[in-house]
Amino acid sequence: MIKLVGVVGLGNIAVRHRRNVKALFDGVRVIAMPASGRMPKEGIEHADTVVPNIQSMIELNPDFVIVASPATKHSEHSIPLLLSAIPVLIEKPLAGYKDDALKLAAVASQCETPVAVGYCLRYLHSSLLIREMLSSEVIGSMFHASVNMGQYLPQWRPNKHYTETVSAQAELGGGVLLELSHELDYMQWLCGEMEPVYSHLRNSKALNLGVEESADIMLVSRGGCVCHMHLDFLQHVPSRKCSFVGTKGRLDWDLIGNCVTLQSEGGEKVLYCDPTIDRNEMYVSMIKDFVALIQGQENKCVDVHQAARTVELIDEIKAEAIWGKVI
């Protein structure tokens, strides 16, 4: 029975996790911890106690901890927990830097404490259907895929100015590549490990940030699937779509509409569509799945080695990128 859970971080995603933990487990007590180490002056929503640091968290011996601090602090917060045999669910991305990601993966292998990474989009019904369709070769052998993800950063967190958010600050793991790493994760989950061929990163006068606000990338899988990916913080009307083209047709996936459509010689067929789904269910399913991992049951958790590869891929994309500006 889950009786005590820790959540590191006080941001929006940490609030969601604390609320979900309270709803999932009867009588559970939740420990909150500020990522910065500065104790808050006000009470923390959905928290029974607040601790100042990881050592204090360890001393309370929670059943598991969700690390929802900025990406560049994930290894600092997660490694002591893993070495203390406390299971850890780490918010995506695994880390802000390749070296930290590889270090975390090495520690996870060494201590064998249950650990997973929170790529919640894998729990959407539409994503599971896409994976099933691709695995069964409904569209035949795949030629290429295209991804378009964009959302206007100032609209993300209305309770905070966008320049003060993690997304806007390089030292906290900001920029579209780390913030929108879901797309890089699911493409490798669906099509196999990818390598960058070309990348163009840009800043705009519209947001004037010190991180990449727009990225255009060409990737290729070991199986020869070419992926064109566009990510940005600039689109006022959110868009999150992906298409897969093969020898027998095309699968179109609308992640916001939560719809999957098959285009083939037989015409267009909607395989699934439920735009009214409660998206919080992704996060609830992820926590349930992590508890299954802790208990040694069947699960679909994203392991740290897969997540480390995504951080490595981001590092490679940045290293090879051409930089430009959007007017």
C-alpha positions as CSV (number, residue, x, y, z in Angstrom):
1,M,0.0,0.0,0.0
2,I,1.3,3.5,-0.9
3,K,1.3,5.6,2.2
4,L,4.0,8.3,1.7
5,V,5.0,10.0,-1.6
6,G,7.5,12.8,-2.2
7,V,7.3,15.3,-5.1
8,V,10.4,17.5,-5.8
9,G,9.6,20.9,-7.3
10,L,6.8,23.4,-6.8
11,G,5.9,24.2,-10.4
12,N,2.7,23.5,-12.3
13,I,3.6,19.9,-13.1
14,A,4.5,19.2,-9.5
15,V,1.1,20.6,-8.4
16,R,-0.6,18.1,-10.9
17,H,1.4,15.2,-9.5
18,R,0.7,16.0,-5.9
19,R,-3.1,16.3,-6.7
20,N,-3.1,13.0,-8.6
21,V,-1.2,11.2,-5.9
22,K,-3.8,12.4,-3.3
23,A,-6.6,11.2,-5.6
24,L,-5.1,7.9,-6.4
25,F,-4.1,6.5,-2.9
26,D,-6.4,6.6,0.1
27,G,-4.9,8.2,3.1
28,V,-1.6,9.0,1.4
29,R,0.7,11.7,2.8
30,V,2.6,13.9,0.3
31,I,6.0,15.5,1.0
32,A,6.8,18.6,-1.1
33,M,10.3,19.8,-1.7
34,P,11.3,23.1,-3.4
35,A,13.8,22.5,-6.2
36,S,15.7,25.6,-5.2
37,G,16.0,24.6,-1.5
38,R,14.3,27.9,-0.5
39,M,11.5,27.1,1.9
40,P,8.2,28.7,0.8
41,K,6.5,31.2,3.0
42,E,3.0,30.1,2.1
43,G,1.4,26.7,2.4
44,I,1.8,24.1,-0.4
45,E,-1.3,22.8,-2.1
46,H,-1.9,19.0,-1.8
47,A,1.1,18.6,0.5
48,D,1.1,17.4,4.1
49,T,4.7,18.4,4.8
50,V,7.5,20.4,3.2
51,V,11.2,19.5,3.4
52,P,14.2,21.7,2.3
53,N,16.4,19.1,0.6
54,I,16.8,15.6,-0.7
55,Q,18.5,14.3,2.5
56,S,15.4,15.4,4.5
57,M,13.3,13.6,1.9
58,I,15.4,10.4,2.2
59,E,15.1,10.4,6.0
60,L,11.3,10.2,5.7
61,N,11.7,7.1,3.5
62,P,8.8,7.7,1.1
63,D,7.4,4.8,-1.0
64,F,8.5,6.7,-4.1
65,V,9.4,10.2,-5.2
66,I,8.4,12.1,-8.3
67,V,11.2,14.4,-9.4
68,A,9.6,17.4,-11.1
69,S,12.4,19.9,-10.8
70,P,14.0,21.7,-13.7
71,A,15.7,19.3,-16.1
72,T,19.2,20.5,-15.2
73,K,18.6,19.5,-11.6
74,H,17.2,16.0,-12.2
75,S,20.5,14.1,-11.7
76,E,21.3,16.1,-8.5
77,H,17.9,15.3,-7.1
78,S,17.4,11.7,-8.4
79,I,20.8,10.0,-7.8
80,P,20.8,10.3,-4.0
81,L,17.3,8.8,-3.9
82,L,18.2,5.9,-6.2
83,L,21.3,5.2,-4.1
84,S,19.1,5.1,-1.0
85,A,16.8,2.5,-2.7
86,I,13.9,4.9,-3.0
87,P,12.0,4.4,-6.4
88,V,12.0,7.5,-8.6
89,L,9.7,8.7,-11.4
90,I,11.6,11.5,-13.2
91,E,9.7,14.1,-15.2
92,K,10.8,14.4,-18.8
93,P,13.4,15.0,-20.1
94,L,15.8,12.7,-18.1
95,A,18.3,15.6,-17.8
96,G,19.3,18.9,-19.2
97,Y,22.7,17.6,-20.4
98,K,24.1,14.4,-22.0
99,D,26.7,13.8,-19.3
100,D,24.1,14.1,-16.5
101,A,21.7,11.7,-18.5
102,L,24.4,9.1,-18.9
103,K,25.5,9.4,-15.3
104,L,21.9,8.9,-14.2
105,A,21.5,5.9,-16.4
106,A,24.7,4.4,-15.0
107,V,23.6,4.8,-11.4
108,A,20.2,3.3,-12.3
109,S,21.9,0.2,-13.7
110,Q,24.2,0.0,-10.7
111,C,21.7,0.2,-7.9
112,E,18.7,-1.5,-9.6
113,T,16.2,0.8,-7.8
114,P,12.9,1.1,-9.8
115,V,13.2,4.3,-11.9
116,A,11.2,5.6,-14.9
117,V,10.9,8.8,-17.0
118,G,7.6,10.6,-17.4
119,Y,6.9,10.7,-21.1
120,C,3.1,10.8,-20.6
121,L,2.1,11.0,-24.3
122,R,2.8,7.3,-24.5
123,Y,-0.3,6.7,-22.4
124,L,-2.7,8.4,-24.8
125,H,-5.0,5.8,-26.4
126,S,-4.2,7.4,-29.8
127,S,-0.5,6.9,-29.3
128,L,-1.0,3.2,-28.4
129,L,-3.1,2.7,-31.5
130,I,-0.5,4.4,-33.7
131,R,2.1,2.0,-32.3
132,E,-0.1,-1.0,-32.9
133,M,-0.9,0.1,-36.5
134,L,2.8,0.7,-37.4
135,S,3.9,-2.6,-35.8
136,S,1.3,-4.5,-37.8
137,E,2.4,-2.7,-41.0
138,V,-1.1,-1.4,-41.8
139,I,0.6,1.2,-44.1
140,G,3.3,-1.3,-45.2
141,S,7.0,-0.5,-45.0
142,M,7.5,3.1,-43.9
143,F,9.1,5.7,-46.1
144,H,9.0,8.8,-44.0
145,A,7.3,10.7,-41.2
146,S,6.6,14.4,-40.5
147,V,6.0,16.1,-37.2
148,N,4.6,19.6,-36.5
149,M,4.4,20.8,-32.9
150,G,3.9,24.4,-32.0
151,Q,2.4,26.5,-29.2
152,Y,2.8,30.1,-28.2
153,L,5.0,30.1,-25.1
154,P,3.3,33.2,-23.4
155,Q,0.1,31.2,-23.3
156,W,1.5,28.1,-21.6
157,R,1.5,29.3,-18.0
158,P,-0.8,32.3,-17.6
159,N,0.1,32.7,-13.9
160,K,3.7,33.5,-14.7
161,H,5.5,35.7,-17.3
162,Y,6.9,33.5,-20.0
163,T,10.5,34.9,-19.6
164,E,10.5,33.7,-16.0
165,T,9.5,30.1,-16.8
166,V,11.8,27.1,-17.1
167,S,11.1,27.0,-20.8
168,A,12.8,30.3,-21.4
169,Q,16.0,29.7,-19.4
170,A,18.9,27.7,-20.8
171,E,20.4,27.0,-17.3
172,L,17.1,25.3,-16.3
173,G,16.7,23.2,-19.4
174,G,14.7,25.6,-21.6
175,G,14.3,25.8,-25.3
176,V,12.1,23.8,-27.7
177,L,14.3,20.7,-27.9
178,L,14.2,19.9,-24.2
179,E,10.8,21.3,-23.5
180,L,9.2,19.5,-26.5
181,S,11.3,16.3,-26.2
182,H,8.1,14.3,-26.2
183,E,8.2,14.4,-30.0
184,L,11.8,13.0,-30.1
185,D,10.8,10.3,-27.6
186,Y,7.8,9.0,-29.4
187,M,9.5,9.0,-32.8
188,Q,12.2,6.7,-31.4
189,W,9.5,4.7,-29.6
190,L,7.6,4.2,-32.8
191,C,10.3,4.1,-35.5
192,G,13.5,3.1,-33.7
193,E,16.6,5.0,-32.7
194,M,17.2,8.1,-34.8
195,E,20.3,10.0,-35.9
196,P,20.2,13.7,-36.9
197,V,21.0,14.6,-40.6
198,Y,20.3,18.3,-40.5
199,S,19.1,20.9,-38.0
200,H,18.3,24.5,-38.1
201,L,17.6,26.3,-34.8
202,R,16.2,29.9,-34.6
203,N,15.4,32.8,-32.3
204,S,12.6,35.3,-33.1
205,K,12.2,38.9,-32.4
206,A,8.7,38.0,-31.1
207,L,9.9,36.4,-27.9
208,N,13.5,37.5,-27.8
209,L,14.8,34.6,-25.7
210,G,18.3,33.2,-25.2
211,V,17.2,29.6,-26.1
212,E,16.0,28.1,-29.4
213,E,12.4,29.1,-30.0
214,S,12.1,27.1,-33.3
215,A,13.7,24.0,-34.6
216,D,13.6,22.3,-38.0
217,I,15.2,18.9,-38.0
218,M,15.8,16.0,-40.3
219,L,16.3,12.6,-38.7
220,V,16.8,9.1,-40.0
221,S,16.2,5.8,-38.3
222,R,18.4,2.8,-38.5
223,G,15.6,1.2,-40.6
224,G,15.8,4.0,-43.1
225,C,12.7,6.0,-42.1
226,V,13.3,9.7,-42.7
227,C,11.6,12.1,-40.3
228,H,11.0,15.9,-40.8
229,M,10.3,17.6,-37.5
230,H,9.3,21.1,-36.7
231,L,9.0,22.4,-33.1
232,D,8.3,25.9,-32.0
233,F,7.2,28.3,-29.2
234,L,5.6,30.6,-31.7
235,Q,2.2,29.3,-33.0
236,H,-0.7,31.2,-31.5
237,V,-3.1,28.4,-32.4
238,P,-1.6,25.2,-30.9
239,S,-0.7,22.4,-33.4
240,R,0.5,18.9,-32.6
241,K,0.4,16.5,-35.5
242,C,2.3,13.6,-37.0
243,S,2.0,11.7,-40.3
244,F,3.6,8.4,-41.3
245,V,3.8,7.4,-45.0
246,G,4.3,3.9,-46.1
247,T,4.0,1.6,-49.2
248,K,0.3,1.0,-48.5
249,G,-0.9,4.4,-47.3
250,R,-0.6,7.1,-44.6
251,L,-1.5,7.4,-40.9
252,D,-2.4,10.9,-39.7
253,W,-2.2,11.5,-35.9
254,D,-3.7,14.6,-34.3
255,L,-2.4,14.6,-30.7
256,I,-4.5,17.6,-29.7
257,G,-7.7,16.2,-31.3
258,N,-6.7,12.7,-30.1
259,C,-7.5,11.2,-33.5
260,V,-6.0,8.7,-35.8
261,T,-6.9,8.5,-39.5
262,L,-5.9,6.0,-42.2
263,Q,-5.5,7.2,-45.8
264,S,-5.2,4.4,-48.3
265,E,-6.5,3.2,-51.7
266,G,-9.7,2.4,-50.0
267,G,-10.2,6.0,-49.0
268,E,-10.1,7.8,-45.7
269,K,-11.0,5.9,-42.5
270,V,-11.1,7.4,-39.0
271,L,-9.7,4.7,-36.7
272,Y,-10.1,6.5,-33.5
273,C,-11.2,10.0,-32.3
274,D,-11.9,11.2,-28.8
275,P,-11.2,15.0,-28.4
276,T,-13.1,15.2,-25.2
277,I,-10.7,12.9,-23.3
278,D,-9.5,14.1,-19.9
279,R,-5.8,14.6,-20.5
280,N,-5.0,14.3,-16.9
281,E,-5.6,10.6,-17.3
282,M,-2.2,10.3,-19.1
283,Y,-0.5,11.4,-15.9
284,V,-2.7,9.2,-13.7
285,S,-1.9,6.2,-15.9
286,M,1.8,7.0,-15.8
287,I,1.8,7.0,-11.9
288,K,-0.2,3.7,-11.8
289,D,2.2,2.2,-14.3
290,F,5.2,3.3,-12.2
291,V,3.6,1.6,-9.1
292,A,3.3,-1.6,-11.2
293,L,7.0,-1.3,-12.0
294,I,7.8,-0.9,-8.2
295,Q,5.7,-4.0,-7.5
296,G,7.3,-6.1,-10.2
297,Q,4.2,-6.2,-12.3
298,E,3.9,-5.8,-16.1
299,N,4.3,-2.2,-17.1
300,K,5.0,0.2,-20.0
301,C,7.4,2.5,-18.2
302,V,10.0,4.5,-20.1
303,D,13.4,3.3,-18.8
304,V,16.3,5.7,-18.2
305,H,18.3,4.3,-21.1
306,Q,15.7,5.1,-23.7
307,A,15.3,8.6,-22.1
308,A,19.1,9.1,-22.0
309,R,19.2,8.4,-25.8
310,T,16.7,11.2,-26.3
311,V,19.0,13.7,-24.4
312,E,22.0,12.4,-26.4
313,L,20.0,13.1,-29.6
314,I,19.2,16.6,-28.5
315,D,22.9,17.2,-27.7
316,E,23.8,15.9,-31.2
317,I,21.2,18.1,-32.8
318,K,22.5,21.2,-31.1
319,A,26.1,20.4,-31.9
320,E,25.4,20.1,-35.6
321,A,22.8,22.9,-35.9
322,I,22.8,25.9,-38.1
323,W,21.6,29.0,-36.3
324,G,19.3,31.6,-37.8
325,K,16.8,34.3,-36.8
326,V,13.1,34.6,-37.6
327,I,11.9,38.1,-38.4
